[in-house]
Amino acid sequence: MKRPLENPLRLIDEIFNNERESNKNAFLKESYCGTMPRMNIKDQEKNYFIEIAAPGMKKENFSINIDQMILGIKGDINEEDKREYTHKEFCFEQFERKIKLPKDANFDEIKAEYKQGILSINIPKKEEQIIKNKQIQIS
């Protein structure tokens, strides 16, 4: 009975030998590409924080807008930014995410930053307006 990792270098040799023989991509036969980058959302005390993992893009590749309480995030890599790869799993040259924002989101103070492959969006919460005593006029 053979052990699965009896000769770990055998697999690497087979991959490169197959590559030379068939002149095709022998690294992986199937694509692991997804259409959407992964996203994290944190609900913190004073803000909402969104992170989108989008390696290989530039900040110019993104657009972010708000339309009727929906935060829209689009990513699109230009043709000149596309590169040839032997194997590729960062495969979202185009994507669009839509997130319904809560009522306490402060749209005027939203900030976004793209750094080290992560698009970060900070959405401050509106401060609660506490009215202790107010007289309402009747007209």
Secondary structure, DSSP 8 states (H G I E B T S, - for coil): ---TTS-HHHHHHHHHHHHHHH-S--S-SS----SS--EEEEE-SSEEEEEEE-TT--GGGEEEEEETTEEEEEEE--GGG----SS-----SEEEEEEE--TTB-GGG-EEEEETTEEEEEEEB------S-------
